[in-house]
Amino acid sequence: MSLSLEQALAARIGAASGQPFHPERRRTLHGGCINHALVLESGARGYFVKLNSPERLTMFEAEAEGLETLAGAAAIRVPRPICCGLAEGHSFLAMEYLALDGRLDPVRAAHGLAALHRTSAEHHGWHRDNTIGSTPQHNAPCADWTEFWRERRLRPQLELAAAQGHCGTLQRAGERLLLGVDALLDHAPTPSLLHGDLWGGNIGATTDGTPVIFDPAVYHGDRETDLAMTELFGGFGPAFHAAYREAWPLAPGYAIRKTLYNLYHVLNHLNLFGGGYRQQAQGMIEQLLAELG
Protein backbone atom coordinates (compact mmCIF):
# COMPACT_ATOMS: atom_id res chain seq x y z
CA MET A 1 0.00 0.00 0.00
CA SER A 2 1.35 3.41 -0.94
CA LEU A 3 2.01 6.06 1.69
CA SER A 4 -0.42 8.44 0.00
CA LEU A 5 -3.22 5.85 0.17
CA GLU A 6 -2.51 5.15 3.82
CA GLN A 7 -2.56 8.85 4.61
CA ALA A 8 -5.82 9.34 2.71
CA LEU A 9 -7.46 6.44 4.53
CA ALA A 10 -6.22 7.69 7.90
CA ALA A 11 -7.60 11.15 7.21
CA ARG A 12 -11.02 9.76 6.26
CA ILE A 13 -11.12 7.49 9.31
CA GLY A 14 -10.10 10.34 11.59
CA ALA A 15 -12.78 12.63 10.17
CA ALA A 16 -15.50 9.96 10.42
CA SER A 17 -14.55 8.89 13.94
CA GLY A 18 -14.16 12.45 15.22
CA GLN A 19 -10.64 11.80 16.45
CA PRO A 20 -7.44 12.22 14.40
CA PHE A 21 -5.92 8.89 13.43
CA HIS A 22 -2.25 8.32 12.66
CA PRO A 23 -1.47 4.65 11.96
CA GLU A 24 1.57 3.24 13.75
CA ARG A 25 1.17 -0.32 12.49
CA ARG A 26 -0.23 -1.75 9.30
CA ARG A 27 -0.82 -5.36 8.20
CA THR A 28 -1.95 -6.77 4.88
CA LEU A 29 -4.40 -9.65 5.26
CA HIS A 30 -4.68 -12.50 2.78
CA GLY A 31 -7.34 -15.08 1.99
CA GLY A 32 -10.11 -13.03 0.38
CA CYS A 33 -10.89 -13.58 -3.29
CA ILE A 34 -12.78 -10.34 -3.98
CA ASN A 35 -11.16 -7.47 -2.06
CA HIS A 36 -7.75 -6.49 -0.75
CA ALA A 37 -7.75 -6.13 3.03
CA LEU A 38 -5.52 -4.54 5.64
CA VAL A 39 -5.48 -3.50 9.29
CA LEU A 40 -4.37 -0.06 10.42
CA GLU A 41 -3.61 0.40 14.12
CA SER A 42 -2.51 3.11 16.50
CA GLY A 43 -2.40 2.39 20.20
CA ALA A 44 -5.61 0.62 21.14
CA ARG A 45 -7.40 1.83 18.01
CA GLY A 46 -7.63 -0.55 15.07
CA TYR A 47 -9.50 -0.48 11.77
CA PHE A 48 -10.11 -3.17 9.19
CA VAL A 49 -10.10 -1.74 5.66
CA LYS A 50 -11.31 -3.35 2.44
CA LEU A 51 -10.04 -2.01 -0.88
CA ASN A 52 -11.24 -2.52 -4.44
CA SER A 53 -11.52 -0.69 -7.75
CA PRO A 54 -13.49 2.58 -7.85
CA GLU A 55 -16.50 1.02 -9.57
CA ARG A 56 -17.00 -1.24 -6.54
CA LEU A 57 -17.94 1.67 -4.28
CA THR A 58 -21.65 0.87 -4.35
CA MET A 59 -20.81 -2.65 -3.15
CA PHE A 60 -19.06 -1.18 -0.11
CA GLU A 61 -21.83 1.34 0.52
CA ALA A 62 -24.40 -1.47 0.59
CA GLU A 63 -22.20 -3.57 2.87
CA ALA A 64 -21.77 -0.67 5.30
CA GLU A 65 -25.51 -0.13 5.40
CA GLY A 66 -26.03 -3.85 5.88
CA LEU A 67 -23.69 -3.88 8.87
CA GLU A 68 -25.55 -0.93 10.36
CA THR A 69 -28.86 -2.73 9.84
CA LEU A 70 -27.57 -5.88 11.54
CA ALA A 71 -26.12 -3.87 14.41
CA GLY A 72 -29.44 -2.10 14.85
CA ALA A 73 -31.10 -5.41 15.66
CA ALA A 74 -28.88 -5.68 18.77
CA ALA A 75 -28.97 -9.48 18.47
CA ILE A 76 -25.44 -10.54 17.52
CA ARG A 77 -22.20 -8.60 17.26
CA VAL A 78 -21.02 -7.17 13.94
CA PRO A 79 -18.05 -4.89 13.16
CA ARG A 80 -19.12 -1.24 13.31
CA PRO A 81 -18.66 0.49 9.95
CA ILE A 82 -16.73 3.77 10.13
CA CYS A 83 -16.72 5.16 6.59
CA CYS A 84 -16.52 4.24 2.94
CA GLY A 85 -15.68 6.15 -0.20
CA LEU A 86 -12.93 6.77 -2.75
CA ALA A 87 -9.25 7.35 -1.94
CA GLU A 88 -6.24 7.46 -4.25
CA GLY A 89 -7.92 5.53 -7.05
CA HIS A 90 -9.51 2.91 -4.79
CA SER A 91 -12.91 2.35 -3.27
CA PHE A 92 -12.74 1.45 0.41
CA LEU A 93 -14.75 0.40 3.42
CA ALA A 94 -13.29 0.98 6.88
CA MET A 95 -14.75 -0.65 9.99
CA GLU A 96 -13.68 -1.34 13.53
CA TYR A 97 -11.10 -4.09 13.79
CA LEU A 98 -12.14 -7.01 15.97
CA ALA A 99 -9.51 -9.62 16.82
CA LEU A 100 -11.37 -12.85 16.10
CA ASP A 101 -9.04 -15.09 18.04
CA GLY A 102 -11.58 -16.56 20.44
CA ARG A 103 -13.37 -19.89 20.41
CA LEU A 104 -16.86 -19.73 18.98
CA ASP A 105 -19.60 -20.84 21.37
CA PRO A 106 -22.11 -22.57 19.08
CA VAL A 107 -25.01 -22.09 21.50
CA ARG A 108 -24.42 -18.34 21.88
CA ALA A 109 -24.04 -18.03 18.11
CA ALA A 110 -27.26 -19.95 17.43
CA HIS A 111 -29.27 -17.98 19.96
CA GLY A 112 -27.88 -14.72 18.58
CA LEU A 113 -28.84 -15.72 15.04
CA ALA A 114 -32.34 -16.71 16.14
CA ALA A 115 -32.72 -13.32 17.85
CA LEU A 116 -31.57 -11.60 14.65
CA HIS A 117 -34.15 -13.52 12.65
CA ARG A 118 -36.91 -12.31 14.97
CA THR A 119 -36.33 -8.82 13.58
CA SER A 120 -38.94 -8.75 10.84
CA ALA A 121 -40.18 -6.53 8.02
CA GLU A 122 -43.37 -6.10 6.03
CA HIS A 123 -41.95 -7.46 2.76
CA HIS A 124 -39.22 -9.78 1.58
CA GLY A 125 -36.19 -8.02 0.11
CA TRP A 126 -34.55 -4.76 1.10
CA HIS A 127 -34.70 -1.09 0.18
CA ARG A 128 -31.60 -1.39 -2.01
CA ASP A 129 -29.72 -3.98 -4.03
CA ASN A 130 -26.38 -5.30 -2.81
CA THR A 131 -24.03 -8.14 -3.76
CA ILE A 132 -23.54 -11.81 -2.98
CA GLY A 133 -19.79 -12.12 -3.25
CA SER A 134 -19.27 -9.73 -6.15
CA THR A 135 -22.46 -10.79 -7.98
CA PRO A 136 -25.35 -8.30 -8.02
CA GLN A 137 -28.13 -9.36 -5.64
CA HIS A 138 -31.60 -8.04 -6.46
CA ASN A 139 -33.67 -7.03 -3.45
CA ALA A 140 -36.73 -5.23 -4.82
CA PRO A 141 -39.38 -5.80 -2.11
CA CYS A 142 -42.00 -8.47 -2.73
CA ALA A 143 -44.90 -9.61 -0.55
CA ASP A 144 -44.82 -13.18 -1.89
CA TRP A 145 -41.82 -15.24 -0.81
CA THR A 146 -42.13 -17.80 -3.61
CA GLU A 147 -42.10 -15.08 -6.24
CA PHE A 148 -39.18 -13.39 -4.54
CA TRP A 149 -37.05 -16.53 -4.47
CA ARG A 150 -37.87 -17.47 -8.04
CA GLU A 151 -37.50 -14.01 -9.60
CA ARG A 152 -34.90 -12.27 -7.40
CA ARG A 153 -32.68 -15.23 -6.60
CA LEU A 154 -32.82 -18.29 -8.86
CA ARG A 155 -33.73 -16.75 -12.21
CA PRO A 156 -30.95 -14.09 -12.19
CA GLN A 157 -28.33 -16.71 -11.34
CA LEU A 158 -29.53 -19.05 -14.10
CA GLU A 159 -29.54 -16.17 -16.60
CA LEU A 160 -26.02 -15.18 -15.57
CA ALA A 161 -24.88 -18.79 -15.93
CA ALA A 162 -26.34 -18.91 -19.45
CA ALA A 163 -24.58 -15.65 -20.35
CA GLN A 164 -21.31 -17.24 -19.24
CA GLY A 165 -21.82 -20.27 -21.45
CA HIS A 166 -23.40 -22.70 -18.97
CA CYS A 167 -26.28 -23.70 -21.22
CA GLY A 168 -27.75 -27.00 -22.37
CA THR A 169 -28.91 -29.42 -19.70
CA LEU A 170 -28.38 -27.00 -16.82
CA GLN A 171 -30.65 -24.38 -18.35
CA ARG A 172 -33.34 -26.82 -19.45
CA ALA A 173 -33.48 -28.36 -15.98
CA GLY A 174 -33.34 -24.92 -14.41
CA GLU A 175 -36.35 -23.73 -16.39
CA ARG A 176 -38.33 -26.77 -15.28
CA LEU A 177 -37.36 -26.05 -11.70
CA LEU A 178 -38.50 -22.42 -11.92
CA LEU A 179 -41.95 -23.67 -12.91
CA GLY A 180 -42.04 -25.89 -9.83
CA VAL A 181 -40.82 -23.45 -7.17
CA ASP A 182 -44.40 -22.84 -5.99
CA ALA A 183 -44.79 -26.52 -5.11
CA LEU A 184 -41.46 -26.68 -3.27
CA LEU A 185 -41.96 -23.51 -1.22
CA ASP A 186 -45.16 -24.57 0.46
CA HIS A 187 -45.13 -22.14 3.36
CA ALA A 188 -45.39 -18.39 3.94
CA PRO A 189 -42.43 -17.39 6.11
CA THR A 190 -42.13 -14.16 8.05
CA PRO A 191 -39.66 -11.78 6.35
CA SER A 192 -36.78 -12.11 8.84
CA LEU A 193 -33.66 -9.97 8.87
CA LEU A 194 -30.95 -12.15 7.30
CA HIS A 195 -27.18 -12.11 7.16
CA GLY A 196 -27.57 -13.48 3.65
CA ASP A 197 -24.15 -15.13 3.19
CA LEU A 198 -23.69 -17.09 6.39
CA TRP A 199 -21.02 -19.68 5.65
CA GLY A 200 -18.38 -20.68 8.18
CA GLY A 201 -15.88 -18.09 6.94
CA ASN A 202 -18.21 -15.23 7.86
CA ILE A 203 -18.51 -15.91 11.58
CA GLY A 204 -15.94 -15.79 14.35
CA ALA A 205 -15.52 -14.95 18.02
CA THR A 206 -13.66 -12.30 19.97
CA THR A 207 -11.21 -13.19 22.72
CA ASP A 208 -14.00 -13.38 25.29
CA GLY A 209 -16.03 -15.71 23.06
CA THR A 210 -18.55 -13.17 21.76
CA PRO A 211 -19.88 -14.38 18.37
CA VAL A 212 -19.32 -11.97 15.47
CA ILE A 213 -20.83 -12.12 11.99
CA PHE A 214 -19.44 -10.11 9.08
CA ASP A 215 -19.34 -9.80 5.26
CA PRO A 216 -23.15 -9.75 5.00
CA ALA A 217 -25.48 -9.73 2.00
CA VAL A 218 -28.41 -8.37 3.98
CA TYR A 219 -32.09 -8.64 3.07
CA HIS A 220 -35.36 -9.83 4.63
CA GLY A 221 -36.62 -13.30 3.81
CA ASP A 222 -37.10 -16.84 5.04
CA ARG A 223 -34.80 -17.41 8.03
CA GLU A 224 -34.23 -20.93 6.72
CA THR A 225 -32.02 -19.50 3.98
CA ASP A 226 -29.42 -18.50 6.57
CA LEU A 227 -29.74 -21.87 8.29
CA ALA A 228 -29.41 -23.70 4.98
CA MET A 229 -26.14 -21.97 4.15
CA THR A 230 -24.66 -22.87 7.53
CA GLU A 231 -24.97 -26.47 6.33
CA LEU A 232 -23.66 -25.93 2.79
CA PHE A 233 -19.92 -25.76 3.51
CA GLY A 234 -19.87 -26.98 7.11
CA GLY A 235 -18.16 -25.29 10.03
CA PHE A 236 -21.12 -24.88 12.41
CA GLY A 237 -21.72 -28.35 13.79
CA PRO A 238 -24.57 -30.23 15.48
CA ALA A 239 -24.52 -28.17 18.69
CA PHE A 240 -25.20 -24.98 16.74
CA HIS A 241 -28.13 -26.47 14.82
CA ALA A 242 -29.63 -28.08 17.92
CA ALA A 243 -29.42 -24.80 19.82
CA TYR A 244 -31.07 -22.87 16.99
CA ARG A 245 -33.94 -25.35 16.77
CA GLU A 246 -34.36 -25.15 20.53
CA ALA A 247 -34.60 -21.36 20.31
CA TRP A 248 -36.91 -21.40 17.28
CA PRO A 249 -38.01 -24.73 15.75
CA LEU A 250 -38.15 -25.11 11.97
CA ALA A 251 -41.27 -25.93 9.98
CA PRO A 252 -41.73 -29.36 8.36
CA GLY A 253 -40.21 -29.68 4.90
CA TYR A 254 -36.99 -27.81 5.68
CA ALA A 255 -34.80 -30.60 4.29
CA ILE A 256 -36.22 -30.03 0.79
CA ARG A 257 -36.27 -26.25 1.03
CA LYS A 258 -32.65 -26.31 2.21
CA THR A 259 -31.54 -27.72 -1.15
CA LEU A 260 -33.54 -25.10 -3.04
CA TYR A 261 -32.05 -22.30 -0.94
CA ASN A 262 -28.49 -23.55 -1.22
CA LEU A 263 -28.85 -23.90 -4.98
CA TYR A 264 -28.74 -20.11 -5.14
CA HIS A 265 -25.29 -20.07 -3.55
CA VAL A 266 -23.97 -22.98 -5.63
CA LEU A 267 -25.12 -21.26 -8.82
CA ASN A 268 -23.42 -18.09 -7.60
CA HIS A 269 -20.20 -20.04 -7.03
CA LEU A 270 -20.54 -21.44 -10.54
CA ASN A 271 -20.86 -17.90 -11.90
CA LEU A 272 -17.94 -16.61 -9.84
CA PHE A 273 -15.53 -19.54 -9.98
CA GLY A 274 -16.75 -22.08 -12.54
CA GLY A 275 -15.17 -25.49 -12.15
CA GLY A 276 -17.02 -28.32 -10.48
CA TYR A 277 -19.89 -26.15 -9.28
CA ARG A 278 -21.78 -26.85 -12.50
CA GLN A 279 -21.99 -30.54 -11.70
CA GLN A 280 -23.04 -29.77 -8.13
CA ALA A 281 -25.73 -27.34 -9.31
CA GLN A 282 -26.99 -29.83 -11.87
CA GLY A 283 -27.24 -32.53 -9.21
CA MET A 284 -29.18 -30.26 -6.85
CA ILE A 285 -31.63 -29.29 -9.59
CA GLU A 286 -32.20 -32.93 -10.50
CA GLN A 287 -32.80 -33.74 -6.83
CA LEU A 288 -35.42 -31.01 -6.59
CA LEU A 289 -37.10 -32.06 -9.84
CA ALA A 290 -37.34 -35.59 -8.45
CA GLU A 291 -39.24 -34.17 -5.47
CA LEU A 292 -41.69 -32.62 -7.89
CA GLY A 293 -42.25 -36.00 -9.53
Beta strands, then each sheet from edge to edge (+ up, - down):
strand 1: 25-29
strand 2: 36-42
strand 3: 45-52
strand 4: 81-87
strand 5: 90-96
strand 6: 130-132
strand 7: 135-137
strand 8: 192-194
strand 9: 203-205
strand 10: 211-213
strand 11: 219-221
sheet 1: 1+ 2- 3+ 5- 4+
sheet 2: 6+ 7-
sheet 3: 8+ 11-
sheet 4: 9+ 10-
end
